[in-house]
Amino acid sequence: MNVKKVKELIKLFKDEELTKLKIEEKGMKIHIEKGGVVQSSTAVDEQTSDETAQNKSGKIEIKAPQVGTFYMQKEEGSDENFVDEGDTVQKGDQVGIIEAMKVFNDVHSDHSGVIEEILVENGDTVEYDQVLMTVRKEGE
C-alpha cells in the first residue's frame, strides 16, 4: 500500500467523520481510530481469515472489504440485484459493489453456497468488516 493511498484513507476517515477504520490489503493492515493512528504491517493468515468468516451458527459471513456505500443492484435504477436471498453463489461470484470516493469496487463471495440472509439494503453506508450477508455452504 503506497503513501498516497494511506493519505486518501485518512482523508476519507476525516470527511466521513468515522470513529474507526480498518483496512487489510496484500498482507498490510491499517487501523485508524479517532484520537490516534496505529499502523502495523503483518502477513494475513488465510486459514485464520476463513475460520473467522464462519460464525457460530455455521453460516459463512460476507463482510465489507472497505468503508463506503453498498449497492446490490447491477445498474442504477434497475430492479435486478447481483444476488437475492436463496440464490446459489460460487466462490468468486460478485454479490455487490462498494463505492468510496467515486471509485466502485466489486464485492465477491469467498465461498460457494446459498445466500441465507442479506443484512444491508441497497445504498446503505457500510463500515469495514461489517457483515453484508451470510452464506450457507452447499449441502448443509
C-alpha positions as CSV (number, residue, x, y, z in Angstrom):
1,M,0.0,0.0,0.0
2,N,1.5,3.3,-1.0
3,V,1.6,6.6,0.9
4,K,-0.9,8.2,-1.4
5,K,-3.5,5.6,-0.7
6,V,-2.9,5.9,3.1
7,K,-3.4,9.7,2.8
8,E,-6.7,9.0,0.8
9,L,-7.9,6.7,3.6
10,I,-7.1,9.3,6.3
11,K,-9.0,11.9,4.3
12,L,-12.0,9.6,3.9
13,F,-11.8,8.9,7.7
14,K,-12.0,12.6,8.4
15,D,-14.5,13.5,5.7
16,E,-17.0,10.8,6.7
17,E,-16.5,11.5,10.4
18,L,-15.7,7.9,11.2
19,T,-14.6,6.7,14.6
20,K,-12.8,3.6,13.4
21,L,-11.4,2.3,10.1
22,K,-9.6,-1.0,9.5
23,I,-8.2,-2.0,6.1
24,E,-6.4,-5.2,5.1
25,E,-4.7,-5.3,1.7
26,K,-2.0,-7.6,0.4
27,G,-0.7,-8.6,3.8
28,M,-0.8,-5.0,5.1
29,K,-3.2,-4.0,7.9
30,I,-4.0,-0.4,8.7
31,H,-6.1,0.5,11.8
32,I,-7.2,4.1,12.4
33,E,-9.2,5.2,15.4
34,K,-10.4,8.7,16.4
35,G,-7.8,10.1,18.8
36,G,-4.9,8.2,17.3
37,V,-3.5,6.3,14.3
38,V,-2.0,2.9,14.6
39,Q,-0.3,1.3,11.6
40,S,1.2,-2.2,11.5
41,S,2.5,-4.4,8.8
42,T,1.7,-8.1,9.2
43,A,1.1,-11.1,6.9
44,V,-2.5,-12.1,6.9
45,D,-3.1,-15.8,7.6
46,E,-5.7,-17.0,5.1
47,Q,-6.6,-20.0,7.2
48,T,-7.4,-17.7,10.2
49,S,-9.4,-15.4,7.9
50,D,-11.5,-18.4,6.7
51,E,-12.1,-19.6,10.3
52,T,-13.3,-16.1,11.4
53,A,-15.6,-15.8,8.3
54,Q,-17.7,-18.6,9.6
55,N,-19.8,-17.5,12.6
56,K,-21.0,-19.7,15.5
57,S,-24.2,-20.7,13.7
58,G,-22.2,-22.4,10.9
59,K,-23.0,-19.7,8.3
60,I,-20.2,-18.0,6.4
61,E,-20.2,-14.2,6.5
62,I,-19.5,-12.0,3.5
63,K,-18.0,-8.8,5.0
64,A,-17.4,-5.4,3.6
65,P,-13.8,-5.1,2.5
66,Q,-13.8,-1.4,2.9
67,V,-15.9,1.6,4.0
68,G,-18.3,3.1,1.5
69,T,-21.8,2.9,0.1
70,F,-23.0,-0.7,-0.7
71,Y,-25.0,-1.3,-3.9
72,M,-26.8,-4.6,-4.6
73,Q,-28.3,-3.5,-7.9
74,K,-26.5,-4.4,-11.1
75,E,-27.3,-1.0,-12.6
76,E,-28.6,2.3,-11.2
77,G,-32.4,2.3,-11.1
78,S,-32.6,-1.3,-12.0
79,D,-34.6,-3.9,-10.1
80,E,-32.0,-6.6,-10.9
81,N,-29.7,-7.4,-8.0
82,F,-26.4,-9.2,-8.1
83,V,-27.9,-11.7,-5.6
84,D,-31.0,-12.3,-3.6
85,E,-31.7,-14.4,-0.6
86,G,-31.9,-18.0,-1.7
87,D,-29.6,-17.6,-4.7
88,T,-26.7,-20.0,-5.1
89,V,-23.3,-18.5,-5.4
90,Q,-19.9,-19.9,-6.4
91,K,-16.6,-18.8,-4.9
92,G,-15.6,-15.6,-6.7
93,D,-19.2,-14.5,-7.7
94,Q,-19.9,-10.8,-7.5
95,V,-22.5,-10.1,-4.8
96,G,-22.4,-6.3,-4.8
97,I,-20.4,-3.1,-5.2
98,I,-19.0,-0.7,-2.7
99,E,-18.5,2.9,-3.8
100,A,-15.9,5.0,-1.9
101,M,-14.6,8.4,-3.1
102,K,-16.2,7.9,-6.5
103,V,-14.4,4.6,-7.0
104,F,-16.5,1.5,-7.4
105,N,-15.1,-1.8,-6.0
106,D,-16.7,-5.2,-6.6
107,V,-17.6,-7.4,-3.6
108,H,-17.2,-11.1,-4.2
109,S,-18.2,-14.2,-2.3
110,D,-15.2,-16.1,-0.9
111,H,-17.2,-19.4,-0.6
112,S,-19.7,-21.4,-2.6
113,G,-23.2,-21.8,-1.1
114,V,-26.7,-20.3,-0.8
115,I,-27.3,-16.7,0.2
116,E,-29.0,-17.2,3.5
117,E,-29.6,-13.6,4.7
118,I,-28.8,-10.2,3.3
119,L,-28.2,-7.8,6.2
120,V,-27.9,-4.5,4.4
121,E,-30.1,-2.5,2.0
122,N,-29.1,-1.1,-1.4
123,G,-27.5,2.3,-0.8
124,D,-26.5,1.7,2.9
125,T,-23.3,3.1,4.2
126,V,-21.1,0.2,5.4
127,E,-18.1,0.0,7.7
128,Y,-15.0,-2.1,7.1
129,D,-15.6,-5.7,8.2
130,Q,-19.3,-5.2,8.6
131,V,-21.3,-8.4,7.7
132,L,-23.2,-7.8,4.5
133,M,-24.8,-11.2,4.0
134,T,-24.5,-14.8,5.2
135,V,-23.9,-17.9,3.1
136,R,-24.9,-21.5,3.9
137,K,-22.4,-23.9,2.5
138,E,-23.9,-26.2,-0.2
139,G,-25.1,-29.5,1.3
140,E,-25.6,-28.2,4.8
